Amino acid sequence: MTDTTPAAKKPTDVTISRAKGRPMLSWVGKKPLGRVTAFPAQLMERFSAADAAQGLPLGAADWSKWPKNLQQQDLQGGLLYHGDNKEVLAHLLANGFRGQVKLIYIDPPFDSGADYVRKVQLRGPKGTLKIDGEDYALGEQVQYTDIWSNDNYLQFMYERLLMLKELLSDEGSLVMHCDWGKSHLLRCVADEVFGSDHFKNEIVWRYAKYQMRGTSRFVSNHDTLFWYSNGSSPTYNLVTEALDGPKLLKRKKWDSETAKIVNVRDGEGKLIYDEYLESKVDDVWEMDIIGATSGERSGYPTQKPVALLERVITALSNPGDLVLDCFVGSGTTAIAAQKLGRRWIGCDINKGAIQTTAKRLQGVMREQAQELSSVTQGELIAQMDAPPAPCQLSFSTWRVNDYDLHIQHNEAVELACEHLGITRTRTDPFFDGTQGNKLAKIIPLNHPLTPLDLEALRTELKNRPEEERDLLVVSLGQEHKAREWVAHYNHNRPINKIHLIELRTDRKAGGFIKHEPMSVQASVQRNGDKLVLQIDDVVSPSIIARLDLQEGIFRAQIPDWRAVVDCVLIDANHDGEVFNVTLADVPERKQDLVSGRYELLAPPLGAKVAIKVIDMLGEERTVVFAS
């Protein structure tokens, strides 16, 4: 058995145009994004449900402008990227997507000061393996920490909006989803990037929400969607919604003699009424949030309903168009785009988000393939009210940059703090804790320490003029320019000196990253023209460690290894680089277990068979066998 790791390539630089709009919001550390490094992407996984619908036409899409390298790899399908969206957007700009996107929807962090968590429990009968752990235990996984200093948050959004504008076509639109806390600032930033004359609508999404008693203010019960166009004539399709019942409205017409709109009357002078069963959708949308029993819930904390995204996509794009979401979360944008016959690109820095999105997309594509294969061409044409045929029944998953530790950021922070003797300070919105008389900052381990990280540190100190303590900066990897930046910064500085620790190589404090991977015991046998795969055991040290932290829960309470497994993927003819999903065992309900035994058509003799197991924490393990 062997693990597989893709090879990396060299990065390139991408130019970004300056913002030309007004007004211009100012903040500490504001700077334009003239140039950004585009890292290569490594193809990690492919999924296709097209076999079931082979021979039937897919939706009408113009793939002629699809990047040649993707066409050469036969990858005309959805694209799902794991990585920092700034790096992913740079990669897209460097690889043929500039000016190709018709609609961008983003639901970015709201700067709410909250740790968004995904509830996790082991598989099995309801209640038998429920985990009610405290913060950072098994029961909760931080998806992303929505805690920023105000200036850093605005710079973060400014840079991404600048890059997103470069990707939009002339008829393209951006829809930015906000809450009440930062919507006023984000609109100013978007005005600067797109120009206030390209602002089209402020849409209020009012949703049903439990009304808490005893609050000190009116309950916040809506979000805001800002719609900006890239050019003067964006794509817009009229959207209507059904009324509760027939509505009679007076028929009206334009009277050229009086230059007024007047009522229409019959020969007897009586008013003429028209009956309406639907009305145009205005800028206030009354739509419920996802109910617990709706079947949509994936456990992702900020998940939006598919119906909301379907309305946005229907209004601002056409079948075959390309839709992008660079904060894809649970994948609702990609799901809605797939159902409405659009092409799509999604990305997220959180591995759990990518895994959740991939699972949901696999299910949707399988359903679409089965529907296509069960009807004739004539029936497809006759179904006028049916949604557009899908543009693709496959997608590929990529990784941009190569800092995937296979552990969540919150876990790495906890391990680093314990290893380095850092006392956590959960009330500080910027620093992670203290070590003696030093303030400690742990850089997200998905990228090396960069000058931009250090500039954010300096900006934070400017907002704390009375702070005299030195700083401890912990990272996994350091850019050479970052080390030069620190040397220059520390020169002749009596206070606030920066001390660096690199977790892999530091002589005294490094070397603690010794992550014990999940172990998988499995076998593969040929039985005539069939291949039988059997998983005998899966042990997840990460889950066991978390269970040990919770009083009264022991390893003996997991009698079935399948309880720790979220899904099993199989590539029956693995090429050693890209994981092509031949079979996916993804239980629909939390109480259901994976099978563990699989039978499929045998590949050619000597072919490699890969089994990928993903546990309930999102950790992966791939084992490879010779068939």
C-alpha positions in Angstrom: 0.0 0.0 0.0 1.3 3.5 -0.8 0.0 7.0 -0.5 0.0 9.3 -3.5 1.1 13.0 -3.7 0.9 15.1 -6.9 3.9 17.0 -8.2 4.1 20.8 -8.0 5.0 23.3 -10.7 6.4 26.9 -10.7 4.2 29.9 -9.8 3.7 32.9 -12.1 2.7 36.5 -11.6 -0.7 37.9 -12.5 -1.5 41.7 -13.0 -4.6 43.2 -11.4 -6.2 46.5 -12.5 -6.6 49.4 -10.1 -10.0 50.3 -8.8 -11.4 53.4 -10.5 -14.7 53.9 -8.8 -15.9 56.5 -6.2 -16.3 57.0 -3.3 -13.1 55.6 -1.8 -13.1 54.2 1.6 -9.9 54.5 3.7 -8.5 52.2 6.3 -5.1 51.6 8.0 -2.9 49.5 5.7 -5.0 50.0 2.5 -3.1 49.3 -0.6 -4.0 48.3 -4.2 -3.4 44.9 -5.5 -1.2 45.5 -8.6 0.3 42.0 -8.9 -0.3 38.7 -7.3 1.5 35.3 -7.5 -0.4 32.5 -9.2 0.5 29.1 -7.9 -0.1 26.0 -9.9 -3.0 23.7 -9.1 -2.6 20.0 -8.5 -5.4 17.7 -9.8 -6.5 15.6 -6.8 -9.7 13.8 -7.8 -12.2 13.3 -10.6 -15.8 12.2 -10.5 -18.1 11.4 -13.3 -21.7 10.2 -13.4 -22.0 10.4 -17.2 -22.0 6.7 -17.9 -25.6 6.3 -16.9 -26.6 9.0 -19.4 -24.2 8.1 -22.2 -25.4 9.1 -25.6 -27.9 11.7 -24.4 -27.1 15.4 -25.1 -26.1 17.6 -22.2 -27.1 21.2 -21.8 -26.0 23.8 -24.4 -22.7 25.3 -23.3 -19.9 26.9 -25.3 -16.7 25.1 -24.2 -14.6 26.7 -27.0 -13.1 29.3 -24.6 -12.5 26.7 -21.9 -8.7 26.6 -21.1 -6.8 24.4 -23.5 -5.0 22.5 -20.7 -8.3 21.4 -19.3 -9.7 20.4 -22.7 -6.6 18.4 -23.3 -7.1 16.5 -20.1 -10.8 16.0 -21.0 -11.9 18.1 -18.1 -14.9 20.0 -19.4 -16.8 19.9 -16.2 -17.2 21.5 -12.8 -14.0 22.7 -11.0 -13.7 22.5 -7.2 -10.5 24.1 -5.7 -9.1 23.6 -2.2 -7.0 26.6 -1.2 -6.9 30.3 -0.2 -9.3 31.9 -2.6 -6.8 34.7 -3.3 -4.4 32.1 -4.6 -7.2 30.3 -6.4 -8.4 33.5 -8.1 -4.9 34.2 -9.2 -4.6 30.7 -10.6 -7.9 31.2 -12.6 -6.7 34.5 -14.0 -3.4 33.0 -15.1 -5.1 30.0 -16.8 -7.6 31.4 -19.2 -10.6 32.5 -17.1 -10.1 36.3 -17.2 -13.4 37.8 -18.5 -15.1 34.4 -18.8 -17.4 34.3 -15.7 -21.0 35.4 -16.1 -22.1 35.4 -12.5 -20.1 35.6 -9.2 -22.0 34.9 -6.0 -20.0 35.3 -2.7 -21.1 34.7 0.8 -17.9 35.9 2.6 -17.1 36.0 6.3 -19.2 38.7 7.9 -16.6 39.9 10.5 -19.1 38.8 13.1 -16.7 37.9 15.8 -18.0 34.3 15.9 -16.3 31.0 15.5 -18.5 29.1 13.0 -18.6 25.4 13.8 -19.8 22.3 12.1 -21.5 19.8 14.4 -20.0 16.4 14.0 -21.1 13.0 15.4 -20.1 9.5 14.6 -22.2 7.3 12.4 -24.7 4.9 13.9 -28.2 4.6 15.4 -29.3 8.0 16.7 -28.1 8.7 20.2 -25.7 5.8 20.5 -22.5 7.7 19.6 -23.5 11.3 20.1 -20.6 13.6 21.0 -21.3 16.7 23.0 -17.8 17.9 23.3 -16.8 21.4 24.3 -15.0 23.9 22.0 -12.4 22.3 19.8 -13.4 18.8 20.8 -14.9 16.2 18.4 -18.4 17.6 18.5 -17.3 20.9 16.9 -15.0 21.8 14.0 -14.2 25.4 13.3 -15.0 25.9 9.6 -13.4 29.3 9.5 -12.8 31.8 12.3 -14.8 34.9 11.4 -12.7 37.2 13.6 -10.8 40.1 12.1 -9.6 43.5 13.0 -11.6 45.9 10.9 -8.8 47.1 8.7 -7.6 43.6 7.9 -11.1 42.5 7.0 -11.6 45.5 4.6 -8.2 44.8 2.9 -9.1 41.1 2.7 -12.4 41.9 0.9 -10.9 44.7 -1.2 -8.2 42.4 -2.7 -10.7 39.7 -3.6 -13.2 42.1 -5.1 -10.4 43.5 -7.3 -9.6 40.0 -8.6 -13.2 38.9 -9.0 -13.9 41.9 -11.3 -11.1 40.8 -13.6 -12.8 37.4 -14.0 -16.2 38.8 -14.9 -17.4 39.1 -18.5 -18.8 42.4 -19.9 -22.3 41.0 -19.3 -21.3 39.6 -15.9 -22.6 40.4 -12.4 -21.4 40.0 -8.9 -23.8 39.3 -6.0 -22.3 39.9 -2.5 -24.2 38.4 0.5 -23.8 40.5 3.7 -25.4 40.9 7.1 -26.2 44.1 9.0 -22.8 44.3 10.6 -20.5 45.2 7.7 -22.9 45.7 4.7 -22.4 49.5 4.8 -18.6 49.2 4.5 -18.7 46.4 1.9 -21.0 48.5 -0.3 -18.5 51.3 -0.2 -15.6 49.0 -1.1 -17.7 47.5 -3.9 -18.6 51.0 -5.2 -14.9 51.7 -5.4 -14.0 48.5 -7.2 -17.0 48.4 -9.6 -18.1 52.0 -9.7 -21.3 53.3 -8.0 -22.9 53.6 -11.5 -22.7 49.8 -11.8 -24.6 49.2 -8.6 -27.9 47.6 -9.6 -29.9 46.5 -6.5 -29.9 46.1 -2.8 -31.9 43.0 -2.2 -33.2 42.2 1.3 -33.6 38.5 2.1 -36.0 38.2 5.0 -36.1 34.7 6.5 -38.2 33.0 9.2 -36.3 33.0 12.4 -37.2 32.2 16.0 -37.9 35.4 17.9 -35.9 35.4 21.1 -37.5 37.1 24.1 -35.9 39.6 26.3 -33.5 41.1 23.7 -32.3 44.6 24.0 -33.0 45.6 20.4 -35.1 44.6 17.4 -34.3 41.1 16.3 -32.0 40.9 13.2 -34.1 38.9 10.7 -32.6 39.6 7.3 -29.5 39.5 5.1 -28.6 41.9 2.3 -27.5 41.0 -1.2 -25.7 43.7 -3.2 -25.9 43.3 -7.0 -23.2 44.9 -9.1 -22.7 44.7 -12.9 -19.4 44.7 -14.6 -20.6 46.4 -17.8 -23.6 48.6 -18.8 -25.8 45.7 -20.0 -25.7 42.8 -17.6 -27.6 39.6 -18.2 -31.0 39.9 -16.5 -34.0 37.6 -16.7 -37.3 38.5 -15.2 -38.2 36.4 -12.2 -41.8 35.9 -11.0 -43.3 34.2 -8.0 -46.8 32.7 -7.4 -49.3 34.6 -5.5 -51.3 33.1 -2.6 -54.4 33.3 -4.7 -55.7 35.1 -7.8 -55.4 38.9 -7.7 -57.5 41.4 -9.7 -55.8 44.5 -10.8 -57.2 47.4 -12.9 -56.1 47.3 -16.5 -54.2 50.5 -17.4 -52.9 52.1 -20.5 -51.0 55.2 -21.6 -53.2 58.1 -22.8 -51.3 60.1 -25.3 -53.8 63.0 -25.1 -53.4 63.6 -21.4 -49.9 62.1 -21.2 -51.0 60.0 -18.3 -51.6 56.4 -17.4 -55.3 55.9 -17.1 -57.7 53.0 -16.3 -59.2 51.0 -19.1 -63.0 50.8 -19.3 -65.4 48.8 -21.4 -68.2 50.2 -23.6 -70.4 50.8 -20.6 -67.7 52.7 -18.8 -67.0 49.9 -16.3 -63.5 49.3 -15.2 -61.7 46.3 -16.7 -59.8 44.0 -14.4 -57.0 41.5 -15.2 -56.5 38.4 -13.1 -53.0 37.6 -12.0 -51.6 34.3 -10.6 -48.1 35.5 -10.2 -46.1 38.7 -9.8 -42.7 40.1 -10.5 -40.1 39.5 -7.8 -39.1 42.8 -6.2 -36.1 43.6 -4.0 -37.5 42.1 -0.8 -37.4 38.3 -0.8 -39.4 36.4 1.8 -37.7 33.0 1.9 -37.3 30.6 4.9 -33.9 29.4 6.0 -33.3 25.7 5.7 -35.4 23.6 8.1 -33.8 20.8 10.0 -35.9 18.2 8.2 -35.8 19.7 4.7 -33.1 17.3 3.5 -30.7 20.1 2.5 -28.9 20.4 5.8 -25.3 19.3 5.5 -24.2 20.4 9.0 -22.3 23.5 7.6 -23.0 26.5 9.9 -23.6 29.2 7.3 -25.4 27.1 4.7 -27.9 29.0 2.5 -31.0 27.4 0.9 -30.8 26.2 -2.7 -33.9 28.1 -3.6 -32.1 31.4 -2.8 -29.3 30.6 -5.1 -31.6 29.3 -7.8 -33.3 32.7 -7.9 -30.0 34.6 -8.1 -28.7 32.3 -10.8 -31.9 32.2 -12.9 -32.1 36.0 -12.9 -28.5 36.9 -13.7 -27.3 34.1 -16.0 -28.4 31.8 -18.8 -28.1 28.1 -19.2 -24.5 27.2 -20.2 -23.0 30.3 -18.5 -20.2 30.0 -16.0 -20.9 30.7 -12.3 -18.2 31.2 -9.6 -18.3 31.1 -5.8 -14.9 31.6 -4.1 -16.4 31.1 -0.6 -18.2 27.9 -1.6 -18.9 26.6 1.9 -21.3 23.7 1.8 -21.5 24.0 -2.0 -25.0 25.5 -2.4 -24.0 27.8 -5.3 -22.5 24.9 -7.2 -25.5 22.7 -6.5 -28.0 25.3 -7.8 -25.8 26.0 -10.8 -25.6 22.3 -11.6 -29.4 21.9 -11.3 -30.0 24.9 -13.6 -27.7 23.8 -16.4 -24.9 26.2 -15.7 -21.2 25.5 -15.6 -19.6 26.3 -12.2 -16.3 26.9 -10.3 -16.1 26.7 -6.5 -13.3 27.1 -4.0 -12.8 27.2 -0.3 -9.8 27.2 2.1 -11.5 24.7 4.4 -11.1 21.1 3.6 -14.4 20.2 5.3 -16.2 22.6 2.9 -14.6 20.9 -0.1 -15.6 17.4 1.1 -19.1 18.5 1.9 -19.5 20.2 -1.5 -18.1 17.2 -3.3 -20.5 14.7 -1.6 -23.5 16.9 -2.4 -22.5 17.3 -6.0 -21.9 13.6 -6.5 -25.5 13.0 -5.3 -27.0 15.6 -7.6 -25.1 14.4 -10.6 -26.1 10.8 -10.1 -29.8 11.9 -9.9 -29.5 13.9 -13.0 -27.8 11.1 -14.9 -30.5 8.6 -13.8 -33.2 11.0 -14.9 -31.6 11.5 -18.3 -31.1 7.8 -18.9 -34.8 7.0 -18.0 -36.4 9.3 -20.7 -36.3 9.5 -24.4 -35.1 12.4 -26.5 -38.7 13.2 -27.4 -39.8 13.3 -23.7 -36.9 15.6 -22.9 -38.1 18.1 -25.5 -41.8 17.8 -24.4 -40.9 18.6 -20.8 -41.1 22.4 -21.2 -41.3 23.1 -17.5 -38.3 20.9 -16.7 -35.1 22.5 -15.6 -32.4 22.9 -18.2 -30.3 19.8 -19.0 -27.0 19.8 -17.0 -23.9 21.2 -18.8 -21.8 18.5 -17.2 -22.1 15.3 -15.2 -18.5 15.4 -13.9 -16.2 17.6 -11.8 -12.6 17.6 -10.7 -11.1 18.6 -7.4 -7.8 20.6 -7.3 -5.4 21.8 -4.6 -3.7 25.2 -5.0 -0.4 25.6 -3.2 0.9 22.7 -1.1 0.3 23.4 2.6 -2.3 20.7 3.3 -1.5 19.2 6.7 -4.5 16.9 6.7 -5.5 18.4 10.1 -7.9 21.3 10.8 -6.5 24.7 11.7 -8.1 24.7 15.2 -6.4 21.3 15.9 -3.1 22.7 14.8 -3.5 25.8 17.0 -4.3 23.6 20.0 -1.3 21.3 19.4 1.0 24.2 18.8 -0.1 26.0 22.0 0.3 22.9 24.1 3.7 22.1 22.6 5.1 25.7 23.0 3.5 26.5 26.4 1.2 29.1 25.0 -1.7 30.1 27.2 -4.8 30.6 25.0 -6.6 34.0 25.0 -9.9 33.3 23.4 -11.2 36.9 24.0 -8.5 38.5 21.9 -9.7 39.0 18.3 -6.2 38.9 16.8 -3.6 37.1 19.0 -4.0 33.4 20.0 -2.5 33.7 23.5 0.6 34.5 25.5 3.9 32.8 26.2 5.4 34.4 29.3 5.7 38.1 28.5 5.2 37.7 24.7 2.0 37.9 22.7 1.6 34.8 20.5 0.2 34.7 17.0 -0.1 31.4 15.1 -0.2 31.9 11.3 -2.7 29.7 9.5 -0.8 26.5 8.6 -2.2 26.4 5.1 0.5 28.8 3.9 4.0 29.9 4.9 4.7 33.1 6.8 4.6 36.0 4.3 5.3 39.7 4.5 1.5 40.3 4.2 1.0 38.3 7.5 3.6 40.5 9.1 2.1 43.7 7.8 -1.2 42.7 9.4 0.8 42.2 12.6 2.3 45.7 12.4 -1.2 47.2 11.6 -2.6 45.5 14.7 0.1 47.0 16.9 -0.6 50.5 15.5 -4.1 50.0 16.9 -2.6 49.1 20.3 -0.2 52.1 20.9 0.2 51.2 24.6 1.3 47.6 23.9 5.0 47.0 24.8 5.3 43.2 24.8 7.4 41.3 22.3 5.7 39.1 19.8 6.0 35.4 19.1 5.0 34.4 15.6 4.5 30.7 14.9 4.2 29.3 11.3 4.7 26.3 9.2 7.2 27.5 6.7 8.6 31.0 6.1 9.1 32.9 2.9 12.7 34.3 2.6 11.2 37.8 2.2 9.4 37.3 5.5 12.6 36.6 7.4 14.2 39.7 5.8 11.1 41.7 6.8 11.5 40.6 10.4 15.3 41.3 10.5 14.6 44.9 9.2 11.7 45.4 11.6 13.7 44.3 14.7 16.7 46.4 13.9 17.2 48.9 16.8 13.7 48.2 18.2 13.5 48.3 22.0 9.9 47.0 22.3 7.5 44.8 20.2 10.3 42.7 18.8 9.2 39.7 16.7 10.5 36.2 17.5 9.9 33.5 15.0 9.3 29.8 15.4 9.0 27.5 12.4 7.2 24.4 13.5 9.2 21.9 11.3 12.8 23.1 11.6 13.2 25.2 14.8 16.1 23.6 16.8 14.5 24.1 20.2 10.7 24.2 19.6 10.2 22.7 16.1 9.6 19.2 15.0 6.3 18.8 16.9 4.2 18.1 13.8 4.1 14.4 14.0 0.6 13.8 12.9 -0.4 10.1 13.2 -2.5 9.3 10.1 -5.6 7.2 10.0 -4.9 3.5 9.4 -6.9 1.4 7.0 -6.8 -2.4 6.8 -8.2 -3.6 3.5 -7.8 -6.3 0.8 -8.6 -6.6 -2.9 -9.2 -9.9 -4.7 -10.2 -11.0 -8.2 -13.2 -13.2 -8.6 -13.6 -14.0 -12.3 -14.5 -10.7 -14.0 -15.3 -9.1 -10.7 -13.1 -7.2 -8.2 -14.0 -7.6 -4.5 -12.7 -5.0 -2.1 -13.1 -5.6 1.6 -12.3 -3.0 4.4 -11.7 -4.8 7.7 -10.8 -2.0 10.0 -10.3 1.8 10.1 -8.6 3.5 13.1 -8.6 7.3 13.4 -6.1 8.5 16.0 -7.5 12.0 15.7 -11.0 10.9 16.7 -9.7 8.6 19.4 -7.7 11.5 20.9 -10.8 13.7 21.0 -12.9 11.0 22.5 -10.2 10.6 25.2 -10.7 14.3 26.0 -14.3 13.7 26.8 -15.1 12.2 30.2 -16.8 8.8 30.1 -16.2 8.0 26.4 -13.7 5.3 25.6 -12.5 3.4 22.5 -14.6 0.4 23.6 -17.7 2.4 22.8 -16.9 2.3 19.1 -17.5 -1.4 18.4 -17.9 -0.9 14.6 -15.1 0.9 12.7 -17.7 2.2 10.3 -18.9 4.6 12.9 -15.9 6.8 12.3 -16.1 6.7 8.5 -18.0 9.4 6.6 -17.5 7.9 3.1 -15.5 5.5 1.0 -14.3 6.3 -2.5 -12.8 3.8 -4.9 -10.6 4.3 -8.0 -10.5 0.9 -9.8 -7.8 1.9 -12.2 -5.6 4.4 -10.4 -2.9 6.2 -12.4 -0.9 7.1 -9.3 -1.7 10.8 -9.5 -5.4 11.7 -9.9 -8.1 9.9 -8.0 -10.9 9.0 -10.4 -14.0 8.1 -8.5 -15.3 4.8 -9.9 -17.5 4.0 -6.9 -18.6 6.3 -4.0 -20.2 4.9 -0.8 -21.8 8.0 0.8 -24.5 7.1 3.3 -27.5 9.5 3.0 -28.3 9.6 6.7 -26.0 10.0 9.8 -27.4 6.8 11.3 -26.4 4.8 8.2 -23.0 3.1 7.9 -20.8 2.5 4.9 -20.9 -1.0 3.4 -17.2 -1.9 3.8 -17.5 -4.6 1.1 -17.6 -3.6 -2.6 -17.9 -5.6 -5.8 -17.2 -4.0 -9.3 -15.9 -4.9 -12.7 -12.3 -5.9 -12.6 -9.8 -3.6 -14.4 -7.0 -5.0 -16.6 -4.5 -7.3 -14.9 -1.8 -5.3 -13.1 -3.9 -2.2 -12.7 -3.7 -0.4 -9.4 -6.8 0.0 -7.2 -7.0 2.9 -4.8 -9.4 3.1 -1.8 -9.9 6.5 -0.2 -11.4 6.6 3.3 -12.6 9.9 4.8 -13.4 10.0 8.5 -16.0 12.1 10.3 -13.4 14.8 11.0 -12.7 15.1 7.3 -9.3 13.4 7.5 -8.4 11.3 4.5 -6.4 8.2 3.9 -5.7 6.6 0.5 -4.3 3.1 0.1 -3.3 1.6 -3.2 -3.3 -2.1 -4.2 -2.1 -4.1 -7.2 -5.2 -5.9 -8.7 
